[in-house]
């Protein structure tokens, strides 16, 4: 889960599990706008598209990454991604295996 500078510095994240096939994700824009996605039964036609960056670090609990004014921090069971500067500072999302929601007034 890292910014993708070539695409307007947007963060995108999604998760699902074998016991719960639902998919969810979030996109965080540089202005702090957060778009949430929830799909109960993902398919080729309906899913939360994922931006897999091959150079994205795998964050383990206690780790964080800061890139281009975005911060993602991993804790046990969830990851929080927020803007650290600019008009969207403090806005972002929290994602875990069960859900995703906006934080910081996003």
Jmol script that loads the backbone (N, CA, C; Angstrom):
load data "model"
ATOM      1  N   UNK A   1       0.832  -1.169   0.000  1.00  0.00           N
ATOM      2  CA  UNK A   1       0.000   0.000   0.000  1.00  0.00           C
ATOM      3  C   UNK A   1       0.880   1.236   0.000  1.00  0.00           C
ATOM      4  N   UNK A   2       1.121   1.744  -1.169  1.00  0.00           N
ATOM      5  CA  UNK A   2       1.957   2.926  -1.288  1.00  0.00           C
ATOM      6  C   UNK A   2       1.411   3.846  -2.348  1.00  0.00           C
ATOM      7  N   UNK A   3       1.832   5.095  -2.328  1.00  0.00           N
ATOM      8  CA  UNK A   3       1.432   6.022  -3.376  1.00  0.00           C
ATOM      9  C   UNK A   3       1.960   5.578  -4.728  1.00  0.00           C
ATOM     10  N   UNK A   4       1.267   5.928  -5.745  1.00  0.00           N
ATOM     11  CA  UNK A   4       1.679   5.629  -7.108  1.00  0.00           C
ATOM     12  C   UNK A   4       1.877   6.965  -7.808  1.00  0.00           C
ATOM     13  N   UNK A   5       3.103   7.540  -7.741  1.00  0.00           N
ATOM     14  CA  UNK A   5       3.326   8.902  -8.224  1.00  0.00           C
ATOM     15  C   UNK A   5       2.929   9.121  -9.680  1.00  0.00           C
ATOM     16  N   UNK A   6       3.046   8.122 -10.519  1.00  0.00           N
ATOM     17  CA  UNK A   6       2.694   8.288 -11.920  1.00  0.00           C
ATOM     18  C   UNK A   6       1.196   8.401 -12.137  1.00  0.00           C
ATOM     19  N   UNK A   7       0.406   8.119 -11.162  1.00  0.00           N
ATOM     20  CA  UNK A   7      -1.049   8.187 -11.289  1.00  0.00           C
ATOM     21  C   UNK A   7      -1.630   9.204 -10.321  1.00  0.00           C
ATOM     22  N   UNK A   8      -0.991  10.327 -10.175  1.00  0.00           N
ATOM     23  CA  UNK A   8      -1.532  11.384  -9.320  1.00  0.00           C
ATOM     24  C   UNK A   8      -1.377  11.136  -7.841  1.00  0.00           C
ATOM     25  N   UNK A   9      -0.414  10.344  -7.465  1.00  0.00           N
ATOM     26  CA  UNK A   9      -0.149  10.051  -6.051  1.00  0.00           C
ATOM     27  C   UNK A   9      -1.391   9.545  -5.328  1.00  0.00           C
ATOM     28  N   UNK A  10      -1.928   8.501  -5.801  1.00  0.00           N
ATOM     29  CA  UNK A  10      -3.141   7.911  -5.230  1.00  0.00           C
ATOM     30  C   UNK A  10      -2.782   6.624  -4.502  1.00  0.00           C
ATOM     31  N   UNK A  11      -3.329   6.464  -3.316  1.00  0.00           N
ATOM     32  CA  UNK A  11      -3.174   5.211  -2.580  1.00  0.00           C
ATOM     33  C   UNK A  11      -4.377   4.327  -2.843  1.00  0.00           C
ATOM     34  N   UNK A  12      -4.137   3.057  -2.966  1.00  0.00           N
ATOM     35  CA  UNK A  12      -5.245   2.139  -3.165  1.00  0.00           C
ATOM     36  C   UNK A  12      -4.947   0.856  -2.405  1.00  0.00           C
ATOM     37  N   UNK A  13      -5.956   0.295  -1.796  1.00  0.00           N
ATOM     38  CA  UNK A  13      -5.770  -0.889  -0.994  1.00  0.00           C
ATOM     39  C   UNK A  13      -7.018  -1.751  -1.053  1.00  0.00           C
ATOM     40  N   UNK A  14      -6.860  -3.050  -0.982  1.00  0.00           N
ATOM     41  CA  UNK A  14      -8.011  -3.951  -0.941  1.00  0.00           C
ATOM     42  C   UNK A  14      -7.620  -5.228  -0.222  1.00  0.00           C
ATOM     43  N   UNK A  15      -8.596  -5.841   0.393  1.00  0.00           N
ATOM     44  CA  UNK A  15      -8.356  -7.088   1.108  1.00  0.00           C
ATOM     45  C   UNK A  15      -9.566  -8.003   0.974  1.00  0.00           C
ATOM     46  N   UNK A  16      -9.344  -9.281   1.082  1.00  0.00           N
ATOM     47  CA  UNK A  16     -10.426 -10.252   1.246  1.00  0.00           C
ATOM     48  C   UNK A  16      -9.819 -11.492   1.887  1.00  0.00           C
ATOM     49  N   UNK A  17     -10.642 -12.379   2.375  1.00  0.00           N
ATOM     50  CA  UNK A  17     -10.146 -13.600   3.003  1.00  0.00           C
ATOM     51  C   UNK A  17     -10.919 -14.787   2.460  1.00  0.00           C
ATOM     52  N   UNK A  18     -10.415 -15.960   2.702  1.00  0.00           N
ATOM     53  CA  UNK A  18     -11.094 -17.175   2.221  1.00  0.00           C
ATOM     54  C   UNK A  18     -12.431 -17.401   2.903  1.00  0.00           C
ATOM     55  N   UNK A  19     -12.534 -17.006   4.175  1.00  0.00           N
ATOM     56  CA  UNK A  19     -13.786 -17.211   4.897  1.00  0.00           C
ATOM     57  C   UNK A  19     -14.814 -16.137   4.569  1.00  0.00           C
ATOM     58  N   UNK A  20     -14.351 -14.985   4.095  1.00  0.00           N
ATOM     59  CA  UNK A  20     -15.244 -13.891   3.717  1.00  0.00           C
ATOM     60  C   UNK A  20     -14.797 -13.390   2.346  1.00  0.00           C
ATOM     61  N   UNK A  21     -15.468 -13.817   1.270  1.00  0.00           N
ATOM     62  CA  UNK A  21     -15.010 -13.444  -0.064  1.00  0.00           C
ATOM     63  C   UNK A  21     -15.227 -11.973  -0.422  1.00  0.00           C
ATOM     64  N   UNK A  22     -15.909 -11.231   0.439  1.00  0.00           N
ATOM     65  CA  UNK A  22     -16.147  -9.817   0.152  1.00  0.00           C
ATOM     66  C   UNK A  22     -14.819  -9.086  -0.016  1.00  0.00           C
ATOM     67  N   UNK A  23     -14.850  -8.083  -0.863  1.00  0.00           N
ATOM     68  CA  UNK A  23     -13.651  -7.298  -1.140  1.00  0.00           C
ATOM     69  C   UNK A  23     -13.932  -5.843  -0.772  1.00  0.00           C
ATOM     70  N   UNK A  24     -12.951  -5.179  -0.248  1.00  0.00           N
ATOM     71  CA  UNK A  24     -13.102  -3.768   0.065  1.00  0.00           C
ATOM     72  C   UNK A  24     -11.764  -3.067  -0.137  1.00  0.00           C
ATOM     73  N   UNK A  25     -11.851  -1.767  -0.386  1.00  0.00           N
ATOM     74  CA  UNK A  25     -10.641  -1.010  -0.637  1.00  0.00           C
ATOM     75  C   UNK A  25     -10.911   0.475  -0.514  1.00  0.00           C
ATOM     76  N   UNK A  26      -9.879   1.262  -0.705  1.00  0.00           N
ATOM     77  CA  UNK A  26     -10.006   2.714  -0.623  1.00  0.00           C
ATOM     78  C   UNK A  26      -8.978   3.358  -1.529  1.00  0.00           C
ATOM     79  N   UNK A  27      -9.353   4.510  -2.049  1.00  0.00           N
ATOM     80  CA  UNK A  27      -8.436   5.334  -2.821  1.00  0.00           C
ATOM     81  C   UNK A  27      -8.343   6.676  -2.117  1.00  0.00           C
ATOM     82  N   UNK A  28      -7.130   7.117  -1.838  1.00  0.00           N
ATOM     83  CA  UNK A  28      -6.899   8.387  -1.161  1.00  0.00           C
ATOM     84  C   UNK A  28      -6.219   9.336  -2.144  1.00  0.00           C
ATOM     85  N   UNK A  29      -6.888  10.444  -2.421  1.00  0.00           N
ATOM     86  CA  UNK A  29      -6.350  11.438  -3.349  1.00  0.00           C
ATOM     87  C   UNK A  29      -5.477  12.450  -2.595  1.00  0.00           C
ATOM     88  N   UNK A  30      -4.692  13.221  -3.324  1.00  0.00           N
ATOM     89  CA  UNK A  30      -3.811  14.207  -2.690  1.00  0.00           C
ATOM     90  C   UNK A  30      -4.581  15.297  -1.947  1.00  0.00           C
ATOM     91  N   UNK A  31      -5.844  15.551  -2.336  1.00  0.00           N
ATOM     92  CA  UNK A  31      -6.637  16.573  -1.632  1.00  0.00           C
ATOM     93  C   UNK A  31      -7.349  16.010  -0.405  1.00  0.00           C
ATOM     94  N   UNK A  32      -7.109  14.742  -0.070  1.00  0.00           N
ATOM     95  CA  UNK A  32      -7.728  14.111   1.093  1.00  0.00           C
ATOM     96  C   UNK A  32      -9.036  13.409   0.804  1.00  0.00           C
ATOM     97  N   UNK A  33      -9.500  13.472  -0.446  1.00  0.00           N
ATOM     98  CA  UNK A  33     -10.730  12.767  -0.816  1.00  0.00           C
ATOM     99  C   UNK A  33     -10.483  11.271  -0.718  1.00  0.00           C
ATOM    100  N   UNK A  34     -11.412  10.562  -0.071  1.00  0.00           N
ATOM    101  CA  UNK A  34     -11.333   9.115   0.061  1.00  0.00           C
ATOM    102  C   UNK A  34     -12.536   8.496  -0.636  1.00  0.00           C
ATOM    103  N   UNK A  35     -12.288   7.584  -1.541  1.00  0.00           N
ATOM    104  CA  UNK A  35     -13.344   6.811  -2.193  1.00  0.00           C
ATOM    105  C   UNK A  35     -13.275   5.390  -1.656  1.00  0.00           C
ATOM    106  N   UNK A  36     -14.379   4.957  -1.025  1.00  0.00           N
ATOM    107  CA  UNK A  36     -14.438   3.612  -0.464  1.00  0.00           C
ATOM    108  C   UNK A  36     -15.107   2.656  -1.431  1.00  0.00           C
ATOM    109  N   UNK A  37     -14.701   1.409  -1.387  1.00  0.00           N
ATOM    110  CA  UNK A  37     -15.275   0.377  -2.256  1.00  0.00           C
ATOM    111  C   UNK A  37     -15.625  -0.836  -1.401  1.00  0.00           C
ATOM    112  N   UNK A  38     -16.843  -1.365  -1.593  1.00  0.00           N
ATOM    113  CA  UNK A  38     -17.297  -2.586  -0.929  1.00  0.00           C
ATOM    114  C   UNK A  38     -17.998  -3.446  -1.977  1.00  0.00           C
ATOM    115  N   UNK A  39     -17.534  -4.668  -2.175  1.00  0.00           N
ATOM    116  CA  UNK A  39     -18.147  -5.594  -3.127  1.00  0.00           C
ATOM    117  C   UNK A  39     -18.365  -6.914  -2.401  1.00  0.00           C
ATOM    118  N   UNK A  40     -19.625  -7.311  -2.244  1.00  0.00           N
ATOM    119  CA  UNK A  40     -19.958  -8.526  -1.488  1.00  0.00           C
ATOM    120  C   UNK A  40     -19.494  -9.794  -2.189  1.00  0.00           C
ATOM    121  N   UNK A  41     -19.635  -9.838  -3.520  1.00  0.00           N
ATOM    122  CA  UNK A  41     -19.262 -11.022  -4.295  1.00  0.00           C
ATOM    123  C   UNK A  41     -18.428 -10.584  -5.494  1.00  0.00           C
ATOM    124  N   UNK A  42     -17.115 -10.418  -5.308  1.00  0.00           N
ATOM    125  CA  UNK A  42     -16.274  -9.930  -6.400  1.00  0.00           C
ATOM    126  C   UNK A  42     -16.283 -10.866  -7.603  1.00  0.00           C
ATOM    127  N   UNK A  43     -16.193 -10.270  -8.772  1.00  0.00           N
ATOM    128  CA  UNK A  43     -16.114 -11.022 -10.021  1.00  0.00           C
ATOM    129  C   UNK A  43     -15.253 -10.213 -10.980  1.00  0.00           C
ATOM    130  N   UNK A  44     -15.068 -10.720 -12.182  1.00  0.00           N
ATOM    131  CA  UNK A  44     -14.306  -9.978 -13.180  1.00  0.00           C
ATOM    132  C   UNK A  44     -14.986  -8.665 -13.539  1.00  0.00           C
ATOM    133  N   UNK A  45     -16.310  -8.636 -13.443  1.00  0.00           N
ATOM    134  CA  UNK A  45     -17.069  -7.439 -13.795  1.00  0.00           C
ATOM    135  C   UNK A  45     -17.247  -6.473 -12.621  1.00  0.00           C
ATOM    136  N   UNK A  46     -17.148  -6.958 -11.406  1.00  0.00           N
ATOM    137  CA  UNK A  46     -17.417  -6.143 -10.226  1.00  0.00           C
ATOM    138  C   UNK A  46     -16.366  -6.435  -9.161  1.00  0.00           C
ATOM    139  N   UNK A  47     -15.454  -5.479  -8.959  1.00  0.00           N
ATOM    140  CA  UNK A  47     -14.421  -5.655  -7.944  1.00  0.00           C
ATOM    141  C   UNK A  47     -13.860  -4.294  -7.551  1.00  0.00           C
ATOM    142  N   UNK A  48     -13.103  -4.285  -6.488  1.00  0.00           N
ATOM    143  CA  UNK A  48     -12.367  -3.090  -6.091  1.00  0.00           C
ATOM    144  C   UNK A  48     -10.998  -3.202  -6.752  1.00  0.00           C
ATOM    145  N   UNK A  49     -10.814  -2.536  -7.858  1.00  0.00           N
ATOM    146  CA  UNK A  49      -9.543  -2.626  -8.567  1.00  0.00           C
ATOM    147  C   UNK A  49      -8.384  -2.345  -7.644  1.00  0.00           C
ATOM    148  N   UNK A  50      -7.300  -3.038  -7.822  1.00  0.00           N
ATOM    149  CA  UNK A  50      -6.149  -2.921  -6.939  1.00  0.00           C
ATOM    150  C   UNK A  50      -4.942  -2.459  -7.739  1.00  0.00           C
ATOM    151  N   UNK A  51      -4.211  -1.520  -7.194  1.00  0.00           N
ATOM    152  CA  UNK A  51      -3.003  -1.008  -7.813  1.00  0.00           C
ATOM    153  C   UNK A  51      -1.809  -1.702  -7.163  1.00  0.00           C
ATOM    154  N   UNK A  52      -1.442  -2.876  -7.682  1.00  0.00           N
ATOM    155  CA  UNK A  52      -0.300  -3.591  -7.126  1.00  0.00           C
ATOM    156  C   UNK A  52       0.982  -3.024  -7.697  1.00  0.00           C
ATOM    157  N   UNK A  53       1.744  -2.340  -6.899  1.00  0.00           N
ATOM    158  CA  UNK A  53       3.038  -1.822  -7.319  1.00  0.00           C
ATOM    159  C   UNK A  53       4.085  -2.869  -6.961  1.00  0.00           C
ATOM    160  N   UNK A  54       4.848  -3.297  -7.945  1.00  0.00           N
ATOM    161  CA  UNK A  54       5.830  -4.358  -7.704  1.00  0.00           C
ATOM    162  C   UNK A  54       6.910  -3.925  -6.717  1.00  0.00           C
ATOM    163  N   UNK A  55       7.123  -2.620  -6.579  1.00  0.00           N
ATOM    164  CA  UNK A  55       8.138  -2.142  -5.643  1.00  0.00           C
ATOM    165  C   UNK A  55       7.553  -1.702  -4.301  1.00  0.00           C
ATOM    166  N   UNK A  56       6.281  -1.971  -4.064  1.00  0.00           N
ATOM    167  CA  UNK A  56       5.634  -1.570  -2.812  1.00  0.00           C
ATOM    168  C   UNK A  56       6.158  -2.406  -1.648  1.00  0.00           C
ATOM    169  N   UNK A  57       6.484  -1.751  -0.538  1.00  0.00           N
ATOM    170  CA  UNK A  57       6.956  -2.513   0.616  1.00  0.00           C
ATOM    171  C   UNK A  57       5.812  -3.262   1.294  1.00  0.00           C
ATOM    172  N   UNK A  58       6.112  -4.416   1.838  1.00  0.00           N
ATOM    173  CA  UNK A  58       5.149  -5.160   2.647  1.00  0.00           C
ATOM    174  C   UNK A  58       5.294  -4.646   4.071  1.00  0.00           C
ATOM    175  N   UNK A  59       4.241  -4.027   4.572  1.00  0.00           N
ATOM    176  CA  UNK A  59       4.300  -3.465   5.924  1.00  0.00           C
ATOM    177  C   UNK A  59       3.881  -4.502   6.949  1.00  0.00           C
ATOM    178  N   UNK A  60       4.723  -4.695   7.898  1.00  0.00           N
ATOM    179  CA  UNK A  60       4.420  -5.596   9.015  1.00  0.00           C
ATOM    180  C   UNK A  60       4.032  -4.724  10.214  1.00  0.00           C
ATOM    181  N   UNK A  61       3.308  -5.300  11.193  1.00  0.00           N
ATOM    182  CA  UNK A  61       2.906  -4.516  12.353  1.00  0.00           C
ATOM    183  C   UNK A  61       4.091  -3.751  12.955  1.00  0.00           C
ATOM    184  N   UNK A  62       3.847  -2.459  13.212  1.00  0.00           N
ATOM    185  CA  UNK A  62       4.882  -1.603  13.767  1.00  0.00           C
ATOM    186  C   UNK A  62       5.685  -0.839  12.716  1.00  0.00           C
ATOM    187  N   UNK A  63       5.520  -1.174  11.435  1.00  0.00           N
ATOM    188  CA  UNK A  63       6.239  -0.489  10.368  1.00  0.00           C
ATOM    189  C   UNK A  63       5.354   0.565   9.720  1.00  0.00           C
ATOM    190  N   UNK A  64       6.011   1.533   9.053  1.00  0.00           N
ATOM    191  CA  UNK A  64       5.274   2.526   8.299  1.00  0.00           C
ATOM    192  C   UNK A  64       6.120   2.958   7.104  1.00  0.00           C
ATOM    193  N   UNK A  65       5.441   3.579   6.141  1.00  0.00           N
ATOM    194  CA  UNK A  65       6.129   4.145   4.998  1.00  0.00           C
ATOM    195  C   UNK A  65       5.576   5.539   4.744  1.00  0.00           C
ATOM    196  N   UNK A  66       6.453   6.455   4.376  1.00  0.00           N
ATOM    197  CA  UNK A  66       6.080   7.840   4.064  1.00  0.00           C
ATOM    198  C   UNK A  66       6.594   8.148   2.659  1.00  0.00           C
ATOM    199  N   UNK A  67       5.678   8.455   1.739  1.00  0.00           N
ATOM    200  CA  UNK A  67       6.051   8.751   0.356  1.00  0.00           C
ATOM    201  C   UNK A  67       5.137   9.851  -0.187  1.00  0.00           C
ATOM    202  N   UNK A  68       5.731  10.917  -0.716  1.00  0.00           N
ATOM    203  CA  UNK A  68       4.993  11.979  -1.407  1.00  0.00           C
ATOM    204  C   UNK A  68       3.824  12.546  -0.599  1.00  0.00           C
ATOM    205  N   UNK A  69       3.981  12.668   0.718  1.00  0.00           N
ATOM    206  CA  UNK A  69       2.921  13.234   1.543  1.00  0.00           C
ATOM    207  C   UNK A  69       1.845  12.248   1.959  1.00  0.00           C
ATOM    208  N   UNK A  70       2.081  10.963   1.747  1.00  0.00           N
ATOM    209  CA  UNK A  70       1.189   9.901   2.210  1.00  0.00           C
ATOM    210  C   UNK A  70       1.933   9.098   3.261  1.00  0.00           C
ATOM    211  N   UNK A  71       1.220   8.645   4.281  1.00  0.00           N
ATOM    212  CA  UNK A  71       1.797   7.755   5.290  1.00  0.00           C
ATOM    213  C   UNK A  71       0.878   6.561   5.475  1.00  0.00           C
ATOM    214  N   UNK A  72       1.453   5.378   5.411  1.00  0.00           N
ATOM    215  CA  UNK A  72       0.728   4.155   5.756  1.00  0.00           C
ATOM    216  C   UNK A  72       1.454   3.512   6.928  1.00  0.00           C
ATOM    217  N   UNK A  73       0.701   3.188   7.970  1.00  0.00           N
ATOM    218  CA  UNK A  73       1.262   2.581   9.169  1.00  0.00           C
ATOM    219  C   UNK A  73       0.508   1.300   9.478  1.00  0.00           C
ATOM    220  N   UNK A  74       1.251   0.232   9.701  1.00  0.00           N
ATOM    221  CA  UNK A  74       0.655  -1.069   9.996  1.00  0.00           C
ATOM    222  C   UNK A  74       0.624  -1.298  11.500  1.00  0.00           C
ATOM    223  N   UNK A  75      -0.494  -1.767  11.971  1.00  0.00           N
ATOM    224  CA  UNK A  75      -0.675  -2.190  13.357  1.00  0.00           C
ATOM    225  C   UNK A  75      -1.211  -3.620  13.305  1.00  0.00           C
ATOM    226  N   UNK A  76      -1.243  -4.272  14.433  1.00  0.00           N
ATOM    227  CA  UNK A  76      -1.773  -5.633  14.457  1.00  0.00           C
ATOM    228  C   UNK A  76      -3.215  -5.617  13.965  1.00  0.00           C
ATOM    229  N   UNK A  77      -3.473  -6.222  12.831  1.00  0.00           N
ATOM    230  CA  UNK A  77      -4.831  -6.367  12.335  1.00  0.00           C
ATOM    231  C   UNK A  77      -5.337  -5.289  11.396  1.00  0.00           C
ATOM    232  N   UNK A  78      -4.617  -4.164  11.233  1.00  0.00           N
ATOM    233  CA  UNK A  78      -5.111  -3.124  10.324  1.00  0.00           C
ATOM    234  C   UNK A  78      -3.984  -2.225   9.818  1.00  0.00           C
ATOM    235  N   UNK A  79      -4.282  -1.488   8.776  1.00  0.00           N
ATOM    236  CA  UNK A  79      -3.358  -0.498   8.226  1.00  0.00           C
ATOM    237  C   UNK A  79      -4.101   0.825   8.098  1.00  0.00           C
ATOM    238  N   UNK A  80      -3.454   1.906   8.509  1.00  0.00           N
ATOM    239  CA  UNK A  80      -4.004   3.250   8.387  1.00  0.00           C
ATOM    240  C   UNK A  80      -3.163   4.022   7.380  1.00  0.00           C
ATOM    241  N   UNK A  81      -3.820   4.649   6.396  1.00  0.00           N
ATOM    242  CA  UNK A  81      -3.132   5.480   5.416  1.00  0.00           C
ATOM    243  C   UNK A  81      -3.730   6.882   5.463  1.00  0.00           C
ATOM    244  N   UNK A  82      -2.877   7.900   5.581  1.00  0.00           N
ATOM    245  CA  UNK A  82      -3.335   9.287   5.673  1.00  0.00           C
ATOM    246  C   UNK A  82      -2.419  10.206   4.872  1.00  0.00           C
ATOM    247  N   UNK A  83      -2.957  11.405   4.585  1.00  0.00           N
ATOM    248  CA  UNK A  83      -2.153  12.475   3.999  1.00  0.00           C
ATOM    249  C   UNK A  83      -1.401  13.145   5.145  1.00  0.00           C
ATOM    250  N   UNK A  84      -0.137  13.498   4.917  1.00  0.00           N
ATOM    251  CA  UNK A  84       0.666  14.125   5.969  1.00  0.00           C
ATOM    252  C   UNK A  84       0.938  15.595   5.685  1.00  0.00           C
ATOM    253  N   UNK A  85       0.468  16.098   4.544  1.00  0.00           N
ATOM    254  CA  UNK A  85       0.682  17.511   4.228  1.00  0.00           C
ATOM    255  C   UNK A  85      -0.360  17.977   3.219  1.00  0.00           C
ATOM    256  N   UNK A  86      -0.406  19.277   3.029  1.00  0.00           N
ATOM    257  CA  UNK A  86      -1.314  19.842   2.029  1.00  0.00           C
ATOM    258  C   UNK A  86      -2.736  19.952   2.529  1.00  0.00           C
ATOM    259  N   UNK A  87      -3.631  20.275   1.584  1.00  0.00           N
ATOM    260  CA  UNK A  87      -5.036  20.512   1.912  1.00  0.00           C
ATOM    261  C   UNK A  87      -5.709  19.273   2.522  1.00  0.00           C
ATOM    262  N   UNK A  88      -5.255  18.097   2.191  1.00  0.00           N
ATOM    263  CA  UNK A  88      -5.868  16.872   2.704  1.00  0.00           C
ATOM    264  C   UNK A  88      -5.211  16.317   3.945  1.00  0.00           C
ATOM    265  N   UNK A  89      -4.338  17.078   4.567  1.00  0.00           N
ATOM    266  CA  UNK A  89      -3.591  16.598   5.731  1.00  0.00           C
ATOM    267  C   UNK A  89      -4.520  16.023   6.799  1.00  0.00           C
ATOM    268  N   UNK A  90      -4.185  14.811   7.279  1.00  0.00           N
ATOM    269  CA  UNK A  90      -4.951  14.156   8.331  1.00  0.00           C
ATOM    270  C   UNK A  90      -6.084  13.282   7.841  1.00  0.00           C
ATOM    271  N   UNK A  91      -6.443  13.394   6.566  1.00  0.00           N
ATOM    272  CA  UNK A  91      -7.534  12.586   6.018  1.00  0.00           C
ATOM    273  C   UNK A  91      -6.972  11.287   5.458  1.00  0.00           C
ATOM    274  N   UNK A  92      -7.793  10.229   5.509  1.00  0.00           N
ATOM    275  CA  UNK A  92      -7.332   8.946   5.007  1.00  0.00           C
ATOM    276  C   UNK A  92      -8.319   7.839   5.270  1.00  0.00           C
ATOM    277  N   UNK A  93      -7.774   6.631   5.464  1.00  0.00           N
ATOM    278  CA  UNK A  93      -8.631   5.460   5.696  1.00  0.00           C
ATOM    279  C   UNK A  93      -7.919   4.444   6.566  1.00  0.00           C
ATOM    280  N   UNK A  94      -8.725   3.568   7.169  1.00  0.00           N
ATOM    281  CA  UNK A  94      -8.245   2.409   7.917  1.00  0.00           C
ATOM    282  C   UNK A  94      -8.847   1.187   7.259  1.00  0.00           C
ATOM    283  N   UNK A  95      -8.017   0.187   6.990  1.00  0.00           N
ATOM    284  CA  UNK A  95      -8.485  -1.044   6.365  1.00  0.00           C
ATOM    285  C   UNK A  95      -8.020  -2.239   7.174  1.00  0.00           C
ATOM    286  N   UNK A  96      -8.898  -3.228   7.316  1.00  0.00           N
ATOM    287  CA  UNK A  96      -8.533  -4.500   7.941  1.00  0.00           C
ATOM    288  C   UNK A  96      -9.200  -5.615   7.155  1.00  0.00           C
ATOM    289  N   UNK A  97      -9.126  -6.819   7.621  1.00  0.00           N
ATOM    290  CA  UNK A  97      -9.667  -7.956   6.879  1.00  0.00           C
ATOM    291  C   UNK A  97     -11.181  -7.931   6.756  1.00  0.00           C
ATOM    292  N   UNK A  98     -11.863  -7.172   7.615  1.00  0.00           N
ATOM    293  CA  UNK A  98     -13.325  -7.161   7.615  1.00  0.00           C
ATOM    294  C   UNK A  98     -13.949  -5.924   6.979  1.00  0.00           C
ATOM    295  N   UNK A  99     -13.251  -4.769   6.974  1.00  0.00           N
ATOM    296  CA  UNK A  99     -13.900  -3.537   6.552  1.00  0.00           C
ATOM    297  C   UNK A  99     -12.882  -2.462   6.215  1.00  0.00           C
ATOM    298  N   UNK A 100     -13.360  -1.356   5.692  1.00  0.00           N
ATOM    299  CA  UNK A 100     -12.567  -0.160   5.451  1.00  0.00           C
ATOM    300  C   UNK A 100     -13.438   1.055   5.760  1.00  0.00           C
ATOM    301  N   UNK A 101     -12.860   2.081   6.388  1.00  0.00           N
ATOM    302  CA  UNK A 101     -13.614   3.295   6.654  1.00  0.00           C
ATOM    303  C   UNK A 101     -12.694   4.522   6.606  1.00  0.00           C
ATOM    304  N   UNK A 102     -13.293   5.670   6.304  1.00  0.00           N
ATOM    305  CA  UNK A 102     -12.557   6.920   6.216  1.00  0.00           C
ATOM    306  C   UNK A 102     -12.250   7.451   7.612  1.00  0.00           C
ATOM    307  N   UNK A 103     -11.138   8.190   7.722  1.00  0.00           N
ATOM    308  CA  UNK A 103     -10.747   8.816   8.989  1.00  0.00           C
ATOM    309  C   UNK A 103     -10.366  10.280   8.743  1.00  0.00           C
ATOM    310  N   UNK A 104     -10.353  11.062   9.796  1.00  0.00           N
ATOM    311  CA  UNK A 104      -9.918  12.441   9.722  1.00  0.00           C
ATOM    312  C   UNK A 104     -10.865  13.369   8.994  1.00  0.00           C
ATOM    313  N   UNK A 105     -12.130  13.010   8.979  1.00  0.00           N
ATOM    314  CA  UNK A 105     -13.112  13.862   8.317  1.00  0.00           C
ATOM    315  C   UNK A 105     -13.174  13.700   6.812  1.00  0.00           C
ATOM    316  N   UNK A 106     -12.506  12.675   6.289  1.00  0.00           N
ATOM    317  CA  UNK A 106     -12.513  12.429   4.836  1.00  0.00           C
ATOM    318  C   UNK A 106     -13.869  11.957   4.372  1.00  0.00           C
TER     319      UNK A 106
END
end "model"
wireframe off; spacefill off
backbone 0.3
color backbone group
